């Protein structure tokens, strides 16, 4: 019985120590300061391919093949600046028709210049045009930043509205 009691005390202490260290490891605004170089871009999601006969469920997966850009964060004031371009290819899989197509894309990204704020692992980027993007900070170290966010793309070409998740990887 004494051994079980000691075991519970040890488990309780380890949970307490683990909880304290997790709180101390929270993301801080200072972690973002400086210039980050864009290294990777990808997105994936779903939508419908519009055909004359029927609309077909489509799955999208894209990778940046030529990514260039810098994302800079300042702290006083809390501003951000992005300058760059992303070129890549998007694979479109339509299982119903057993087809996989490749399309090419080019973008300057969804954010360019504005203000930012941080709450837990969520960063709010407000562009100068007033558009806002809620970004999830997947990982941040002194030399690596990984972010993701959701985006809805309005109907275009032969596609209905697409819902995608976009991921960026930056390094210092």
Number of C-alpha atoms within 10 A of each C-alpha: 6 6 8 9 9 11 12 11 12 12 11 12 12 12 12 12 11 11 11 11 11 10 9 8 8 10 18 13 16 10 13 20 16 14 17 20 21 23 18 18 22 20 20 19 18 19 22 19 20 17 10 6 6 9 15 17 17 23 21 21 18 20 21 22 15 14 19 17 17 19 20 17 24 17 15 6 9 14 18 23 16 21 16 15 16 20 16 17 17 19 17 21 19 18 12 10 10 7 10 13 10 13 10 13 14 13 12 15 13 14 19 17 19 19 19 21 14 17 10 10 15 17 18 15 23 20 19 12 10 10 11 16 17 17 18 18 17 14 13 18 12 10 11 15 21 17 18 20 17 17 16 13 13 10 13 10 7 11 18 19 14 20 18 20 15 20 19 17 19 20 18 14
